[in-house]
Amino acid sequence: MKTTRVDRVRQALADDILSGRLIAGAKLDEVGLARRFEVSRTPVREALRELAAVGLVQTKAHSGAAVANIASSRLIEMFEAVAELEAVCARLSALKMSSKERYQLEELHHHCGALVRRGDDELYHGANAEFHATIRAGCHNGALEESMAALRYRFAPLSRAQFRGEGRLADSYAEHDEVVKAILRGNAELAFQTMRRHVSGIQRAFEEYTRSLAHGAPIEAAE
């Protein structure tokens, strides 16, 4: 999928926030950010709007945008929504995936395992996104798939941050393994429960990582 200017700005700012380089309350000046990324203010404004939707940025009238508190209720709501809807997708995939789709899911899972053994968190992040997209497609429910694709787009920075935690790649793969086994067996209820536990695992890893930022030395500059 082609990366747009909005995507580039959005991901870079999310990484800055979730790495602690930008701390809660830091001002996000559109002009300065446009200069930094060598774009107009339009993609910067859209990126800030999308980050506000996921809870990483807060905007107030007459005061502009600033980095939000990472422990905000908005983020908790995002994890809850993803956990429930991803679990529904897994349940339906266990019932509706074709033999070919099950084979593709299993092969992708094996590929993820190879990336874990190599310790390649960057490539695993991309394979992880493909893994979840495969399960969404396998549910064969267009309305649900479209809703989840939009939600997952917002969720991507949070999912990405989890892999900064020590041992998270192996834990993620182990959680995937439980989901895959349930789907391949056609066990809809188990697929639902294992996927929901998996997203809960993502949330725990994310929260552990963000707590660890308190011991670092974040940078307050917004440009």
Helices and strands as residue ranges (DSSP letters): H 5-18, E 27-28, H 30-37, H 41-54, E 57-60, E 64-67, H 73-96, H 99-118, H 121-138, H 142-162, H 168-184, H 188-212, G 213-215
